[in-house]
């Protein structure tokens, strides 16, 4: 289905996944297998997983609750160890487990899988990095989170720079991470680069609020005229409550109700799989003469933006 993809009928899916501490790497493999298998039965060709999609493996660490409270400051004290320090130690093992799992599942099901994001230690720091796998299990590319939440700064994470596009038979894909979607410029840059589908994995550490949620993917899709897919990690861990509604979004003109929503999870705190069809040819036609994309001043941007954004 992916090799001979019909650009007018591409089936995409977004996982709303509950964060559970798991006692074994095989439990992680089984959890991800079940989600991919369910999506495959729905005919999904591109499946998107949430941010921090390796946190389930923290259950492998003895005393994680105590370690976690010290690292996050949820015990009411300043963190004595940073989350980044924990992932400098466990990140390589966690990431090998996740990378092997999603590479195999993408190949086994002949599906494009955005595996969500993982905390990846490198010499320069610990990065929140999203991964995209192709039909043969090949890693097509990664994207580091460029805009950190305040809590991630407290964790000691490092931010990425720049955004990337990944051409596939299912369209030109981008995958900024969570807070990146809060800013207009992120999606506009991706649209300039030719993005047609933008995937956003999230793990929001806050109680769900409809109006706060609107700071994310929905307005970005309307401003930049792309399809948007949001996956969400939900549940409770180490003093944090994670909420969000996975969904698939499109410009108003390309949705049946004119509301910009093709599919969305019913609740912000329980697992769900949402799926919808997207039409790349209809998107291309819409963008030909749309006033939003014509409202730009290239001379001004070329003159001022490099210096403004260089900091």
Backbone torsions as a table, in degrees:
resi	resn	phi	psi	omega
1	UNK	NA	-38.9	-178.4
2	UNK	-75.1	-36.3	-178.3
3	UNK	-65.3	-39.7	178.3
4	UNK	-108.7	54.1	-174.9
5	UNK	-68.9	135.9	174.0
6	UNK	-90.4	113.3	-175.7
7	UNK	-62.7	-14.6	178.4
8	UNK	-89.1	-14.1	-177.6
9	UNK	-143.0	79.7	177.9
10	UNK	-105.7	123.6	-177.4
11	UNK	-92.5	120.5	-179.3
12	UNK	-120.9	156.9	-179.7
13	UNK	-142.5	153.4	178.5
14	UNK	-131.1	131.6	179.1
15	UNK	-91.3	132.5	165.4
16	UNK	-106.9	109.7	-165.6
17	UNK	-117.0	133.1	178.0
18	UNK	-81.7	133.5	178.2
19	UNK	-78.5	117.7	-180.0
20	UNK	-129.1	134.4	175.1
21	UNK	-76.8	122.3	-174.2
22	UNK	-106.5	147.6	-174.7
23	UNK	-92.1	-8.8	-174.9
24	UNK	-149.4	144.6	173.3
25	UNK	-58.2	-30.9	178.8
26	UNK	-67.4	-30.7	175.1
27	UNK	-64.9	-36.9	177.0
28	UNK	-64.7	-46.8	178.5
29	UNK	-57.8	-44.0	-178.8
30	UNK	-64.2	-42.2	179.3
31	UNK	-59.9	-48.2	-177.9
32	UNK	-69.4	-36.1	176.1
33	UNK	-59.6	-44.7	-179.0
34	UNK	-61.0	-39.5	-179.3
35	UNK	-69.0	-42.3	180.0
36	UNK	-68.1	-40.7	179.9
37	UNK	-62.7	-42.5	178.6
38	UNK	-63.7	-40.1	179.4
39	UNK	-66.8	-40.3	179.3
40	UNK	-61.1	-37.9	179.2
41	UNK	-67.1	-21.0	176.3
42	UNK	-90.4	0.6	179.5
43	UNK	81.4	17.4	-177.7
44	UNK	-67.2	134.6	177.8
45	UNK	-103.4	-25.6	177.7
46	UNK	-133.5	119.2	-176.6
47	UNK	-119.0	135.9	-174.9
48	UNK	-118.3	126.6	178.3
49	UNK	-102.9	166.6	-172.5
50	UNK	-81.6	172.3	172.4
51	UNK	-64.7	153.0	177.1
52	UNK	54.3	44.5	-172.1
53	UNK	-81.5	11.1	171.4
54	UNK	-112.1	1.2	-178.5
55	UNK	-63.1	-21.2	176.7
56	UNK	-56.6	-32.8	-175.6
57	UNK	-74.8	-7.3	175.1
58	UNK	-61.1	-20.2	176.7
59	UNK	-63.0	-14.7	178.2
60	UNK	-74.5	-17.9	-175.8
61	UNK	-88.0	120.4	176.2
62	UNK	-60.8	135.4	177.6
63	UNK	70.8	28.1	-175.7
64	UNK	-61.5	-32.9	-179.3
65	UNK	-62.6	-44.2	179.3
66	UNK	-69.5	-43.5	178.3
67	UNK	-60.5	-43.9	-177.0
68	UNK	-64.6	-40.8	-179.6
69	UNK	-65.7	-33.7	177.7
70	UNK	-71.7	-33.6	-176.2
71	UNK	-80.4	-29.8	-175.5
72	UNK	-99.5	-13.7	-178.4
73	UNK	79.4	10.6	-180.0
74	UNK	-75.1	-2.9	175.0
75	UNK	-88.8	7.8	178.7
76	UNK	85.7	1.6	179.7
77	UNK	-116.1	160.6	174.9
78	UNK	-63.6	140.3	-178.6
79	UNK	-57.0	128.3	176.8
80	UNK	-88.6	-16.7	174.3
81	UNK	-143.8	140.6	-177.7
82	UNK	-89.6	152.7	176.0
83	UNK	-57.1	-37.9	178.6
84	UNK	-58.2	-37.0	179.6
85	UNK	-65.4	-39.3	178.3
86	UNK	-61.7	-43.7	-175.8
87	UNK	-78.5	-17.5	169.5
88	UNK	-64.2	-28.7	-179.6
89	UNK	-87.5	-49.4	-173.3
90	UNK	-95.4	-16.5	-174.9
91	UNK	-53.6	-47.9	-178.9
92	UNK	-57.1	-42.3	-180.0
93	UNK	-70.5	-45.9	178.8
94	UNK	-57.3	-45.5	-174.2
95	UNK	-71.6	-34.9	174.7
96	UNK	-61.4	-41.4	179.0
97	UNK	-62.0	-48.1	-177.5
98	UNK	-67.3	-45.0	-177.6
99	UNK	-63.4	-42.8	178.1
100	UNK	-63.5	-42.3	-179.3
101	UNK	-60.4	-51.1	-173.9
102	UNK	-76.0	-31.2	174.5
103	UNK	-62.3	-44.8	179.4
104	UNK	-65.3	-44.9	-177.0
105	UNK	-66.1	-38.5	177.8
106	UNK	-61.6	-42.9	180.0
107	UNK	-70.6	-43.2	-176.6
108	UNK	-63.7	-35.4	-176.6
109	UNK	-102.5	-2.2	-179.0
110	UNK	58.1	48.4	-172.6
111	UNK	-131.7	143.0	169.4
112	UNK	-79.3	128.5	-177.9
113	UNK	-127.7	120.9	167.3
114	UNK	-91.2	108.9	-166.1
115	UNK	-76.4	3.3	-172.3
116	UNK	88.7	-162.3	-180.0
117	UNK	-120.9	154.9	180.0
118	UNK	-133.0	153.3	174.5
119	UNK	-84.0	116.0	-170.6
120	UNK	-115.1	116.7	177.9
121	UNK	-81.2	135.0	172.7
122	UNK	-138.7	174.6	-179.0
123	UNK	-57.6	-36.9	-176.2
124	UNK	-76.9	-15.5	-177.9
125	UNK	152.5	-164.8	176.9
126	UNK	-114.0	121.1	-172.8
127	UNK	-111.0	145.4	173.3
128	UNK	-89.6	105.3	-165.5
129	UNK	-123.3	127.0	176.7
130	UNK	-90.7	149.0	-175.9
131	UNK	-125.9	139.3	177.0
132	UNK	-123.7	127.5	-179.2
133	UNK	-113.9	143.4	179.9
134	UNK	-96.0	-177.0	-172.6
135	UNK	-61.1	-31.7	-178.6
136	UNK	-94.2	11.4	179.7
137	UNK	86.3	0.7	179.6
138	UNK	-71.1	140.6	172.9
139	UNK	-75.3	112.0	-177.8
140	UNK	-79.7	-24.3	178.7
141	UNK	163.2	172.5	-179.3
142	UNK	-133.2	163.9	178.5
143	UNK	-143.1	121.1	177.6
144	UNK	-85.8	140.7	177.1
145	UNK	-65.3	128.3	-174.8
146	UNK	-98.0	-25.3	-177.9
147	UNK	-118.8	107.9	-177.5
148	UNK	-86.3	146.1	170.5
149	UNK	-73.7	157.3	177.8
150	UNK	-52.5	-39.8	-178.7
151	UNK	-65.7	-31.5	179.3
152	UNK	-73.0	-30.6	172.0
153	UNK	-64.4	-40.4	177.5
154	UNK	-64.9	-33.1	178.6
155	UNK	-70.4	-16.3	-179.6
156	UNK	89.3	20.7	179.8
157	UNK	-77.0	159.4	176.8
158	UNK	-108.3	148.3	-178.1
159	UNK	-97.0	151.0	175.5
160	UNK	-87.0	178.8	177.6
161	UNK	-143.8	135.2	178.6
162	UNK	88.4	155.7	179.9
163	UNK	-127.0	152.2	-171.8
164	UNK	-125.8	153.7	176.5
165	UNK	-117.8	141.6	-177.8
166	UNK	-124.5	104.8	-179.9
167	UNK	-71.1	132.4	176.7
168	UNK	-143.4	166.4	174.0
169	UNK	-61.6	-14.4	179.4
170	UNK	-96.3	10.8	-179.6
171	UNK	115.6	174.2	177.2
172	UNK	-89.5	117.9	-168.4
173	UNK	-105.7	143.0	169.6
174	UNK	-126.3	158.0	-178.0
175	UNK	-148.1	65.7	171.2
176	UNK	-65.1	155.9	-171.6
177	UNK	-108.5	121.5	169.9
178	UNK	43.6	-99.9	-173.4
179	UNK	-60.1	-22.5	177.0
180	UNK	-56.7	-31.8	-177.0
181	UNK	-77.6	-4.7	178.2
182	UNK	-72.2	-19.9	-171.0
183	UNK	-110.3	131.6	179.8
184	UNK	-53.4	-42.3	-172.4
185	UNK	-61.6	-33.9	-177.5
186	UNK	-56.2	-52.5	-177.8
187	UNK	-71.3	-33.5	179.2
188	UNK	-66.6	-39.5	175.3
189	UNK	-61.2	-45.9	179.6
190	UNK	-62.6	-39.4	178.2
191	UNK	-65.9	-39.7	175.5
192	UNK	-59.0	-36.8	-179.3
193	UNK	-77.9	-5.8	176.5
194	UNK	103.3	12.9	-178.7
195	UNK	-62.1	138.7	173.5
196	UNK	-112.2	-32.9	179.6
197	UNK	-129.6	124.5	179.9
198	UNK	-115.7	120.9	-178.5
199	UNK	-101.0	132.8	-177.1
200	UNK	-128.8	105.3	173.7
201	UNK	-82.8	135.7	-179.0
202	UNK	-129.3	157.6	170.4
203	UNK	-149.4	78.6	-173.2
204	UNK	-79.9	118.2	-179.6
205	UNK	-85.9	64.3	-177.9
206	UNK	-159.0	155.4	175.0
207	UNK	-66.7	144.6	-171.9
208	UNK	-68.1	133.3	176.0
209	UNK	-138.5	120.3	-175.8
210	UNK	-54.4	-42.5	-175.2
211	UNK	-72.5	-36.7	175.0
212	UNK	-65.3	-37.7	179.9
213	UNK	-62.1	-26.6	-179.1
214	UNK	-71.3	-6.5	175.7
215	UNK	-75.9	-5.4	-173.7
216	UNK	-101.7	-127.2	-162.7
217	UNK	-68.4	-35.8	-172.9
218	UNK	-58.9	-53.4	179.3
219	UNK	-65.4	-31.1	179.6
220	UNK	-63.7	-39.2	178.1
221	UNK	-63.2	-42.3	-178.6
222	UNK	-69.2	-35.5	-178.7
223	UNK	-71.9	-35.3	-171.1
224	UNK	-110.1	-6.9	177.0
225	UNK	57.3	65.6	172.5
226	UNK	-135.0	167.6	167.8
227	UNK	-83.5	146.0	179.8
228	UNK	-127.6	138.6	177.3
229	UNK	-126.9	121.3	-179.4
230	UNK	-116.3	126.2	172.8
231	UNK	-107.8	157.2	-173.5
232	UNK	-140.4	136.5	170.9
233	UNK	-96.4	128.7	-176.7
234	UNK	-129.4	161.8	178.2
235	UNK	126.0	-166.4	-177.7
236	UNK	-128.2	134.0	179.6
237	UNK	-156.2	129.9	171.6
238	UNK	52.1	39.3	177.7
239	UNK	88.0	-2.2	179.1
240	UNK	-103.6	142.9	171.4
241	UNK	-109.7	120.1	-178.1
242	UNK	-104.0	129.5	178.7
243	UNK	-138.6	165.6	176.5
244	UNK	161.0	158.9	177.7
245	UNK	-116.1	112.2	174.3
246	UNK	-62.6	147.0	-178.9
247	UNK	-165.6	167.9	176.7
248	UNK	-125.9	125.5	-168.8
249	UNK	-126.2	155.6	-178.3
250	UNK	-149.6	162.0	172.2
251	UNK	-53.0	147.3	-175.6
252	UNK	-48.6	-41.7	-174.6
253	UNK	-66.5	-15.9	-175.9
254	UNK	-107.3	15.2	177.4
255	UNK	-116.7	141.8	-175.1
256	UNK	-56.0	-38.6	-177.8
257	UNK	-94.7	0.4	-178.3
258	UNK	67.5	23.4	-176.6
259	UNK	-109.3	2.4	178.9
260	UNK	81.7	4.8	-176.3
261	UNK	-117.8	123.6	174.0
262	UNK	-93.2	-35.1	177.7
263	UNK	-163.4	146.1	-180.0
264	UNK	-154.1	144.6	177.4
265	UNK	-60.9	146.8	-177.3
266	UNK	-75.0	-33.1	-176.7
267	UNK	-126.7	157.8	-178.7
268	UNK	-93.4	3.1	-171.1
269	UNK	-136.6	9.9	177.8
270	UNK	-128.2	157.2	-178.1
271	UNK	-64.4	148.2	178.5
272	UNK	-162.3	157.9	169.8
273	UNK	-124.2	120.1	178.3
274	UNK	-112.1	138.8	-177.9
275	UNK	-135.6	156.2	176.9
276	UNK	-165.1	163.1	173.3
277	UNK	-98.4	140.6	174.6
278	UNK	-119.0	154.8	-173.9
279	UNK	-125.9	102.3	-176.7
280	UNK	-70.4	-30.2	179.3
281	UNK	-69.7	-39.1	177.2
282	UNK	-65.2	-37.7	177.6
283	UNK	-63.6	-45.1	179.8
284	UNK	-60.4	-41.0	-179.9
285	UNK	-66.7	-41.0	-180.0
286	UNK	-61.8	-37.2	-173.6
287	UNK	-78.4	-12.0	-174.8
288	UNK	-58.7	-45.4	-175.7
289	UNK	-128.8	25.4	-176.8
290	UNK	-74.1	131.6	-175.9
291	UNK	-64.1	-29.4	-178.5
292	UNK	-59.1	-44.2	-175.6
293	UNK	-78.2	-13.7	177.4
294	UNK	-88.1	-10.0	-176.5
295	UNK	-90.5	74.7	-178.6
296	UNK	-149.1	150.2	-179.0
297	UNK	-122.2	94.2	-175.0
298	UNK	-63.3	-37.4	-179.4
299	UNK	-63.0	-45.1	178.7
300	UNK	-63.0	-45.2	-178.3
301	UNK	-62.5	-44.3	-178.8
302	UNK	-65.5	-30.5	-177.6
303	UNK	-77.6	-42.8	-170.1
304	UNK	-107.7	-32.8	-170.7
305	UNK	-63.4	-40.3	-179.8
306	UNK	-54.9	-41.9	-179.6
307	UNK	-74.7	-37.7	-179.4
308	UNK	-62.1	-43.9	-173.3
309	UNK	-92.6	-3.7	-178.6
310	UNK	-69.2	-22.3	178.2
311	UNK	-81.3	NA	NA
